[in-house]
């Protein structure tokens, strides 16, 4: 059994931080959605400006849109988000955020909207290039033009490196019931031949500390088909990250997906 030299720190942090930074907005449960065409111009402008600040990695301008009481469902605060973004942008100097508004609604003094954010970027390290692709959906609540809360609805990320990283399909649910058993499969979509395939999988409860503290994976030799894991949902509503890494001589693929446990 080999100790992986790779951490999934970037994989974990970028998927959620990307949606925060690009203002991934979401719709609260039970609210009737309005179409994106009718969203107030001030909010539309704010979304565009936040996306611009994120793409320019202008942290001070970006943080002006966050309330001092900001919190997200992973426990991130305005301060911890800013600290994590500094590290993420140091690692990935060429991130690009693209946000699409799906719907919105006014509820009391809060404006709630739903968007999808796609994140792409590269990271040069040790003579190779690491490529990131991530898609995140979340709920966000504005009060007086400030972002006060974010609830991530779904997220999927993939990081690849090398000339020929394994092409994979991830099979896992986005939501499960409390106590439910479910499968987490990372299926390799191409023949491996005589090559040795190493890999590992990890299940973690989401929390703000993982945005800055790296998690390592132990690599084991895998069958050619990939990683096949059965796990059990928590007994209480919760959010978890499922992560996996596959390594062969000419490439590396890392994936992660959020699973939300509901009553």
Legacy VTK file of the C-alpha trace (Angstrom):
# vtk DataFile Version 3.0
C-alpha trace
ASCII
DATASET POLYDATA
POINTS 263 float
0.000 0.000 0.000
1.461 3.351 -1.067
0.890 6.660 0.664
-0.409 9.105 -1.910
1.782 12.162 -2.562
-1.385 13.904 -3.692
-3.868 15.654 -1.460
-7.467 16.420 -2.331
-7.198 19.824 -0.706
-7.603 21.644 -4.024
-10.316 19.294 -5.160
-12.329 19.895 -1.990
-11.778 23.628 -1.718
-12.278 24.648 -5.316
-15.598 22.989 -5.841
-17.292 24.910 -3.064
-15.243 28.072 -3.032
-15.775 28.510 -6.712
-19.491 28.738 -6.239
-19.154 31.182 -3.362
-16.803 33.433 -5.225
-18.764 33.474 -8.462
-21.994 34.142 -6.613
-23.687 30.832 -7.247
-27.232 31.675 -6.301
-29.991 29.254 -5.393
-33.687 28.962 -4.762
-35.005 28.157 -1.292
-37.309 25.183 -0.983
-40.989 25.923 -1.523
-40.594 29.325 -3.188
-42.145 29.894 -6.591
-39.371 30.887 -8.966
-39.382 33.869 -11.280
-37.607 33.710 -14.616
-34.044 35.060 -14.888
-35.225 37.658 -17.423
-37.186 39.483 -14.705
-34.477 39.593 -12.048
-33.952 43.149 -10.721
-31.242 44.948 -12.654
-29.345 45.843 -9.474
-28.969 42.169 -8.563
-28.062 41.189 -12.118
-25.387 43.885 -12.103
-24.093 42.700 -8.729
-23.771 39.141 -10.042
-21.834 40.353 -13.070
-19.549 42.497 -10.907
-18.868 39.679 -8.469
-18.055 37.331 -11.314
-15.675 39.936 -12.738
-13.965 40.430 -9.348
-13.590 36.659 -8.965
-12.088 36.263 -12.433
-9.684 39.117 -11.681
-8.963 37.563 -8.263
-9.651 40.907 -6.611
-10.332 39.681 -3.084
-11.034 43.017 -1.396
-13.600 44.013 -4.022
-15.201 40.585 -3.903
-15.526 40.556 -0.109
-17.390 43.886 -0.228
-20.415 41.894 -1.434
-20.390 39.592 1.616
-22.099 40.466 4.874
-19.998 40.314 8.035
-22.512 37.672 9.218
-22.107 35.512 6.092
-22.284 31.733 6.630
-22.640 28.771 4.304
-23.818 25.222 4.946
-20.236 23.976 5.297
-19.565 26.451 8.103
-17.558 28.970 6.081
-17.633 32.540 7.377
-16.565 35.700 5.567
-13.133 35.514 7.207
-12.509 31.816 6.568
-13.746 32.165 2.983
-11.286 34.992 2.330
-8.414 32.970 3.827
-9.282 29.948 1.715
-9.580 32.006 -1.464
-6.084 33.415 -0.998
-4.714 29.889 -0.971
-6.869 28.682 -3.845
-5.908 31.586 -6.091
-2.254 31.094 -5.220
-2.529 27.506 -6.398
-4.742 28.285 -9.406
-3.783 31.692 -10.887
-5.938 31.217 -14.001
-9.369 30.234 -12.718
-12.388 31.241 -14.803
-15.912 31.432 -13.364
-19.037 31.451 -15.530
-22.383 31.944 -13.772
-25.837 31.407 -15.278
-28.928 32.672 -13.453
-31.724 30.091 -13.414
-34.423 31.734 -11.261
-35.017 34.143 -8.389
-37.587 35.195 -5.778
-38.100 37.870 -3.169
-39.013 36.560 0.291
-39.425 39.257 2.906
-36.262 41.334 2.981
-34.248 38.605 1.265
-33.698 38.174 -2.456
-33.086 34.510 -3.273
-31.831 33.361 -6.646
-30.652 30.155 -8.287
-27.630 29.849 -10.576
-25.197 27.319 -11.942
-21.486 28.143 -11.895
-18.898 26.396 -14.032
-15.268 26.699 -12.984
-12.230 25.929 -15.120
-8.572 26.429 -14.397
-5.023 25.113 -14.532
-2.230 24.838 -12.006
1.416 24.375 -13.041
3.296 22.234 -10.525
6.476 20.132 -10.605
6.744 20.295 -14.378
3.191 19.212 -15.087
-0.142 20.968 -15.530
-3.175 20.161 -13.372
-6.556 20.880 -14.991
-9.738 21.593 -13.032
-13.395 21.446 -14.099
-16.219 21.980 -11.606
-19.977 22.602 -11.684
-21.817 23.906 -8.635
-25.416 24.858 -7.860
-26.420 26.614 -4.647
-28.911 28.826 -2.844
-27.871 32.314 -1.836
-29.678 34.937 0.204
-29.136 38.684 -0.208
-30.171 41.390 2.232
-29.574 45.026 1.258
-27.213 43.965 -1.494
-25.028 41.802 0.776
-24.723 38.034 0.653
-25.773 36.681 4.059
-26.093 32.941 3.465
-25.205 30.256 0.934
-26.599 26.710 0.714
-24.885 24.439 -1.775
-27.350 22.192 -3.618
-25.030 20.069 -5.735
-21.440 19.972 -6.915
-19.182 17.839 -9.040
-15.486 18.399 -9.685
-12.722 16.704 -11.646
-8.982 17.331 -11.656
-6.723 15.704 -14.234
-2.994 15.689 -14.848
-0.626 14.016 -17.292
-0.724 13.163 -20.972
-3.458 10.552 -20.706
-5.434 10.730 -17.436
-7.940 7.899 -16.931
-11.345 8.682 -18.429
-13.946 7.888 -15.800
-17.673 7.903 -15.097
-18.830 8.682 -11.564
-21.944 6.864 -10.379
-23.299 8.295 -7.130
-26.560 9.921 -6.033
-26.797 13.650 -5.305
-29.307 13.105 -2.498
-30.073 10.137 -0.232
-32.349 9.404 2.709
-30.994 9.156 6.245
-29.536 5.711 6.899
-29.797 4.679 3.238
-27.097 2.500 1.682
-25.814 3.641 -1.701
-23.003 3.010 -4.186
-20.066 5.232 -5.063
-18.497 3.886 -8.254
-15.728 5.473 -10.324
-15.693 3.454 -13.524
-12.731 3.559 -15.908
-14.111 3.894 -19.439
-11.126 2.560 -21.371
-8.975 -0.568 -21.373
-5.981 -0.373 -19.036
-4.097 -3.234 -20.645
-0.950 -4.245 -18.785
-0.673 -0.957 -16.929
-0.946 -0.851 -13.156
-3.879 1.227 -11.915
-3.651 2.680 -8.407
-6.418 4.464 -6.568
-8.301 5.237 -3.416
-11.625 6.630 -2.240
-12.654 8.738 0.701
-15.924 9.798 2.315
-15.904 12.910 4.515
-18.441 15.094 6.242
-18.234 18.608 4.805
-16.830 21.249 7.132
-14.983 24.541 6.845
-11.649 23.171 8.130
-11.227 20.977 5.045
-10.992 24.072 2.844
-7.515 24.780 4.228
-6.357 21.454 5.668
-5.342 18.889 3.024
-6.588 15.330 3.118
-4.350 12.524 1.893
-5.394 9.261 0.309
-3.683 5.912 0.500
-3.293 4.289 -2.894
-3.936 0.620 -3.521
-3.669 -1.402 -6.701
-7.090 -1.535 -8.331
-8.837 -3.879 -10.726
-8.975 -2.477 -14.253
-12.613 -1.481 -13.872
-12.016 1.264 -11.299
-13.284 1.915 -7.761
-16.478 0.355 -6.420
-17.599 1.332 -2.938
-20.823 0.897 -0.946
-21.456 3.325 1.863
-24.215 4.258 4.286
-25.756 7.688 4.701
-25.631 9.359 8.090
-28.536 8.977 10.485
-29.163 12.733 10.489
-29.481 15.269 7.642
-25.972 16.124 6.523
-23.621 16.911 3.616
-20.720 14.669 2.629
-17.982 14.701 0.018
-17.167 11.543 -1.905
-13.670 11.769 -3.392
-11.533 9.375 -5.381
-8.191 9.340 -7.173
-6.974 7.048 -9.965
-3.287 6.984 -10.949
-1.443 5.278 -13.766
1.877 5.889 -15.473
0.692 8.519 -17.941
-1.997 10.357 -16.019
-4.002 11.074 -12.873
-7.712 11.723 -12.390
-9.312 12.982 -9.171
-13.064 13.375 -8.739
-15.402 14.554 -6.020
-19.158 14.790 -5.598
-21.357 16.140 -2.834
-24.053 13.862 -1.434
-26.813 15.474 0.619
-28.599 13.350 3.236
-32.238 14.288 3.782
-35.043 13.089 6.049
LINES 1 264
263 0 1 2 3 4 5 6 7 8 9 10 11 12 13 14 15 16 17 18 19 20 21 22 23 24 25 26 27 28 29 30 31 32 33 34 35 36 37 38 39 40 41 42 43 44 45 46 47 48 49 50 51 52 53 54 55 56 57 58 59 60 61 62 63 64 65 66 67 68 69 70 71 72 73 74 75 76 77 78 79 80 81 82 83 84 85 86 87 88 89 90 91 92 93 94 95 96 97 98 99 100 101 102 103 104 105 106 107 108 109 110 111 112 113 114 115 116 117 118 119 120 121 122 123 124 125 126 127 128 129 130 131 132 133 134 135 136 137 138 139 140 141 142 143 144 145 146 147 148 149 150 151 152 153 154 155 156 157 158 159 160 161 162 163 164 165 166 167 168 169 170 171 172 173 174 175 176 177 178 179 180 181 182 183 184 185 186 187 188 189 190 191 192 193 194 195 196 197 198 199 200 201 202 203 204 205 206 207 208 209 210 211 212 213 214 215 216 217 218 219 220 221 222 223 224 225 226 227 228 229 230 231 232 233 234 235 236 237 238 239 240 241 242 243 244 245 246 247 248 249 250 251 252 253 254 255 256 257 258 259 260 261 262
